[in-house]
Amino acid sequence: MTTDIRTDKVALITAGGSGMGADAARRLAADGFRVAILSSSGKGEALAGELGGFGVTGSNRSTDDLQRLVDGALERWGRIDVLVNSAGHGPRGPVLGLSDEDWVVGMEVYLLNVIRPTRLVAPIMAAQKDGAIINISSYAAVEPDPLFPTSAVFRAGLASFTKLFADQHAADNVRMNNVLPGFIDSLPETEERRQRIPLQRYGKSAEVAATVAFLASPGGAYITGQNIRVDGGITRST
C-alpha cells in the first residue's frame, strides 16, 4: 500500500482500454483527474500508465477485479469522485434467433457492467457527499435497433435502473446519468448508416468523451437520472 494519499479528483473507467472508454479516460485526465482504468485486454493498464494513473487487467464481470480497481484508487488517492462505465459488444442477431445464453451475456455486458461497480463505489461517494456515475449507453436504449438487439433491451433496463438509483442517492449528492451515443467513429462506417444520421456524419469518440467530462464537471452538478443523446439526431423526442 502506498502512503502518498492525495485529495485530487479521481475517476475510475471500466472497459476503458479502447474506443469511447479510452477517450473518456484521456479527456478526464486532461481535465485534471487521476484515472484508474479496468480493461480485459491490458490496453487499459498501459493507457493508465501513460496518463499517470494506474490500471487493472481484468473483467467488469468479476467483482474481485472491480474491487482491485476500487481498492487501488483508494490506496493511492483516498477518494473516488467519478465512475465511468463503458462496455464491450454483446451478442447480435435476429431477435428470436438469440439463445438464452446470448441474452444472459447481453445482460452481463450492458446492465450488470454498471450494477456491479456501482455497488462498490456508491457507498464511498455517499460518505463523501459527492460523486458522479456516468454510463456510456446507446441510442438504442430509446429507439430499439435490430442491429443491436441485446443492447437495446438491456440498455432500456439500464435507463430504469439509472432513474431508481438517482432517486435513492440524490440526497447524498451522488448522481447517475447515461450518455447515449449513436454511430461513432470507433465503429466501421457504412454509407447506409451515415444516411440515417441527420447530421450526415458519424460522431467522434472525443465528442462522447466531452459529454462524459461535462457530466463529471461542476457544470453537470445539477443533472441526474437522465439519458443524454449524443447521436447526431438519430433519435428525437418532443
Disulfide bonds with the S-S distance in Angstrom:
none
